[in-house]
Amino acid sequence: MNRLNRNQMAERVAQDIPEGAYVNLGIGLPTRVANYLPADREIFLHSENGLLGMGPAPAPGMEDPELMNAGKEPVTLLQGGAFFHHGDSFAMMRGGHLDICVLGAFQVSAGGDLANWHTGAADAIPAVGGAMDLAIGAKQVFVMMEHLSKSGECKIVPHCTYPVTGIGCVDRIYTDLAVIDITAHGLLVREMVDGLDFAELQRLTPVPLTLAATAATAVAA
C-alpha cells in the first residue's frame, strides 16, 4: 500500500478546508497544513498565542523572530493579519468562533473521544496547551495522525486508555491510510490510500468500520 507521508497528509487535510473558514492548526503535525492551503481560497488561520491571518512557513533565511506560532515555529502574516492578547485568542476559541481545528492525537476512540496531551507514562511530559479549549470550542474537530503507533498499535481504539482531552469532540480522522468520519452510527471510511483494501484496513483497526457508499481511493502524490 502507498502510505501517505506527513506532507501528503497535510495536503489532504488542506483540501477539506473551505473558503472563508477560520481555522486553528494544532502544534506539531497539523502546522504543516498551512503550507498546502489552496491559493484560490481565503482561509483565516488562528494561533492561540495571538495571531489571526497567519500564512505559511517563511522561506529559509526570511524568518522573523517576532512571528511565531503556538509551537514556536516561524510563520508569515498575510495582509490584514492581526496580533492580540492570548486572553482574547482563547476567548475566540472558547466562544465558538473557529470553524475548524486540526489537532494531533495519541488516541481517538470510536465515540470521538480525544487523547492528545499525555500518554500517562511516568517519564512523559504533559503538554495540553489549548487543546481542551479547541476540542470543545471549534465547530468541527479534525484529527491528523498516523494510523499506527511506532510499536504497531492502532491509534483508533474502542476506548481511550490515555488521559482524555475532550469527550465526543472529534468529527473526522485523517491518517496515513484513510479518511474516517465519526458519526452517530459508527466510523465511516470515506477514503483509503491506493493499494489498501477495506478488509486490510479493518484488520488494522480494532473497532468496527463501515465503508461509505461514495468512498474514494486516494492516490499518493
Secondary structure as a PSIPRED ss2 file (coil, helix, strand):
# PSIPRED VFORMAT (PSIPRED V4.0)

   1 M C   1.000  0.000  0.000
   2 N C   1.000  0.000  0.000
   3 R C   1.000  0.000  0.000
   4 L C   1.000  0.000  0.000
   5 N C   1.000  0.000  0.000
   6 R H   0.000  1.000  0.000
   7 N H   0.000  1.000  0.000
   8 Q H   0.000  1.000  0.000
   9 M H   0.000  1.000  0.000
  10 A H   0.000  1.000  0.000
  11 E H   0.000  1.000  0.000
  12 R H   0.000  1.000  0.000
  13 V H   0.000  1.000  0.000
  14 A H   0.000  1.000  0.000
  15 Q H   0.000  1.000  0.000
  16 D C   1.000  0.000  0.000
  17 I C   1.000  0.000  0.000
  18 P C   1.000  0.000  0.000
  19 E C   1.000  0.000  0.000
  20 G C   1.000  0.000  0.000
  21 A C   1.000  0.000  0.000
  22 Y E   0.000  0.000  1.000
  23 V E   0.000  0.000  1.000
  24 N E   0.000  0.000  1.000
  25 L E   0.000  0.000  1.000
  26 G C   1.000  0.000  0.000
  27 I C   1.000  0.000  0.000
  28 G C   1.000  0.000  0.000
  29 L H   0.000  1.000  0.000
  30 P H   0.000  1.000  0.000
  31 T H   0.000  1.000  0.000
  32 R H   0.000  1.000  0.000
  33 V H   0.000  1.000  0.000
  34 A H   0.000  1.000  0.000
  35 N H   0.000  1.000  0.000
  36 Y H   0.000  1.000  0.000
  37 L C   1.000  0.000  0.000
  38 P C   1.000  0.000  0.000
  39 A C   1.000  0.000  0.000
  40 D C   1.000  0.000  0.000
  41 R C   1.000  0.000  0.000
  42 E C   1.000  0.000  0.000
  43 I C   1.000  0.000  0.000
  44 F E   0.000  0.000  1.000
  45 L E   0.000  0.000  1.000
  46 H E   0.000  0.000  1.000
  47 S E   0.000  0.000  1.000
  48 E C   1.000  0.000  0.000
  49 N C   1.000  0.000  0.000
  50 G C   1.000  0.000  0.000
  51 L E   0.000  0.000  1.000
  52 L E   0.000  0.000  1.000
  53 G E   0.000  0.000  1.000
  54 M E   0.000  0.000  1.000
  55 G C   1.000  0.000  0.000
  56 P C   1.000  0.000  0.000
  57 A C   1.000  0.000  0.000
  58 P C   1.000  0.000  0.000
  59 A C   1.000  0.000  0.000
  60 P C   1.000  0.000  0.000
  61 G C   1.000  0.000  0.000
  62 M C   1.000  0.000  0.000
  63 E C   1.000  0.000  0.000
  64 D C   1.000  0.000  0.000
  65 P C   1.000  0.000  0.000
  66 E C   1.000  0.000  0.000
  67 L C   1.000  0.000  0.000
  68 M E   0.000  0.000  1.000
  69 N C   1.000  0.000  0.000
  70 A C   1.000  0.000  0.000
  71 G C   1.000  0.000  0.000
  72 K C   1.000  0.000  0.000
  73 E C   1.000  0.000  0.000
  74 P E   0.000  0.000  1.000
  75 V C   1.000  0.000  0.000
  76 T C   1.000  0.000  0.000
  77 L E   0.000  0.000  1.000
  78 L E   0.000  0.000  1.000
  79 Q E   0.000  0.000  1.000
  80 G E   0.000  0.000  1.000
  81 G E   0.000  0.000  1.000
  82 A E   0.000  0.000  1.000
  83 F E   0.000  0.000  1.000
  84 F C   1.000  0.000  0.000
  85 H C   1.000  0.000  0.000
  86 H H   0.000  1.000  0.000
  87 G H   0.000  1.000  0.000
  88 D H   0.000  1.000  0.000
  89 S H   0.000  1.000  0.000
  90 F H   0.000  1.000  0.000
  91 A H   0.000  1.000  0.000
  92 M H   0.000  1.000  0.000
  93 M H   0.000  1.000  0.000
  94 R H   0.000  1.000  0.000
  95 G C   1.000  0.000  0.000
  96 G C   1.000  0.000  0.000
  97 H C   1.000  0.000  0.000
  98 L C   1.000  0.000  0.000
  99 D C   1.000  0.000  0.000
 100 I E   0.000  0.000  1.000
 101 C E   0.000  0.000  1.000
 102 V E   0.000  0.000  1.000
 103 L E   0.000  0.000  1.000
 104 G C   1.000  0.000  0.000
 105 A C   1.000  0.000  0.000
 106 F C   1.000  0.000  0.000
 107 Q E   0.000  0.000  1.000
 108 V E   0.000  0.000  1.000
 109 S E   0.000  0.000  1.000
 110 A C   1.000  0.000  0.000
 111 G C   1.000  0.000  0.000
 112 G C   1.000  0.000  0.000
 113 D C   1.000  0.000  0.000
 114 L E   0.000  0.000  1.000
 115 A E   0.000  0.000  1.000
 116 N C   1.000  0.000  0.000
 117 W C   1.000  0.000  0.000
 118 H C   1.000  0.000  0.000
 119 T C   1.000  0.000  0.000
 120 G C   1.000  0.000  0.000
 121 A C   1.000  0.000  0.000
 122 A C   1.000  0.000  0.000
 123 D C   1.000  0.000  0.000
 124 A C   1.000  0.000  0.000
 125 I C   1.000  0.000  0.000
 126 P C   1.000  0.000  0.000
 127 A C   1.000  0.000  0.000
 128 V C   1.000  0.000  0.000
 129 G C   1.000  0.000  0.000
 130 G C   1.000  0.000  0.000
 131 A H   0.000  1.000  0.000
 132 M H   0.000  1.000  0.000
 133 D H   0.000  1.000  0.000
 134 L H   0.000  1.000  0.000
 135 A H   0.000  1.000  0.000
 136 I H   0.000  1.000  0.000
 137 G H   0.000  1.000  0.000
 138 A C   1.000  0.000  0.000
 139 K C   1.000  0.000  0.000
 140 Q E   0.000  0.000  1.000
 141 V E   0.000  0.000  1.000
 142 F E   0.000  0.000  1.000
 143 V E   0.000  0.000  1.000
 144 M E   0.000  0.000  1.000
 145 M C   1.000  0.000  0.000
 146 E C   1.000  0.000  0.000
 147 H C   1.000  0.000  0.000
 148 L E   0.000  0.000  1.000
 149 S C   1.000  0.000  0.000
 150 K C   1.000  0.000  0.000
 151 S C   1.000  0.000  0.000
 152 G C   1.000  0.000  0.000
 153 E C   1.000  0.000  0.000
 154 C E   0.000  0.000  1.000
 155 K C   1.000  0.000  0.000
 156 I E   0.000  0.000  1.000
 157 V E   0.000  0.000  1.000
 158 P C   1.000  0.000  0.000
 159 H C   1.000  0.000  0.000
 160 C C   1.000  0.000  0.000
 161 T C   1.000  0.000  0.000
 162 Y C   1.000  0.000  0.000
 163 P C   1.000  0.000  0.000
 164 V C   1.000  0.000  0.000
 165 T C   1.000  0.000  0.000
 166 G E   0.000  0.000  1.000
 167 I C   1.000  0.000  0.000
 168 G C   1.000  0.000  0.000
 169 C C   1.000  0.000  0.000
 170 V C   1.000  0.000  0.000
 171 D C   1.000  0.000  0.000
 172 R E   0.000  0.000  1.000
 173 I E   0.000  0.000  1.000
 174 Y E   0.000  0.000  1.000
 175 T C   1.000  0.000  0.000
 176 D C   1.000  0.000  0.000
 177 L C   1.000  0.000  0.000
 178 A E   0.000  0.000  1.000
 179 V E   0.000  0.000  1.000
 180 I E   0.000  0.000  1.000
 181 D E   0.000  0.000  1.000
 182 I E   0.000  0.000  1.000
 183 T E   0.000  0.000  1.000
 184 A C   1.000  0.000  0.000
 185 H C   1.000  0.000  0.000
 186 G E   0.000  0.000  1.000
 187 L E   0.000  0.000  1.000
 188 L E   0.000  0.000  1.000
 189 V E   0.000  0.000  1.000
 190 R E   0.000  0.000  1.000
 191 E E   0.000  0.000  1.000
 192 M E   0.000  0.000  1.000
 193 V E   0.000  0.000  1.000
 194 D C   1.000  0.000  0.000
 195 G C   1.000  0.000  0.000
 196 L C   1.000  0.000  0.000
 197 D C   1.000  0.000  0.000
 198 F H   0.000  1.000  0.000
 199 A H   0.000  1.000  0.000
 200 E H   0.000  1.000  0.000
 201 L H   0.000  1.000  0.000
 202 Q H   0.000  1.000  0.000
 203 R H   0.000  1.000  0.000
 204 L H   0.000  1.000  0.000
 205 T C   1.000  0.000  0.000
 206 P C   1.000  0.000  0.000
 207 V C   1.000  0.000  0.000
 208 P C   1.000  0.000  0.000
 209 L E   0.000  0.000  1.000
 210 T E   0.000  0.000  1.000
 211 L E   0.000  0.000  1.000
 212 A E   0.000  0.000  1.000
 213 A E   0.000  0.000  1.000
 214 T E   0.000  0.000  1.000
 215 A E   0.000  0.000  1.000
 216 A E   0.000  0.000  1.000
 217 T E   0.000  0.000  1.000
 218 A E   0.000  0.000  1.000
 219 V C   1.000  0.000  0.000
 220 A C   1.000  0.000  0.000
 221 A C   1.000  0.000  0.000
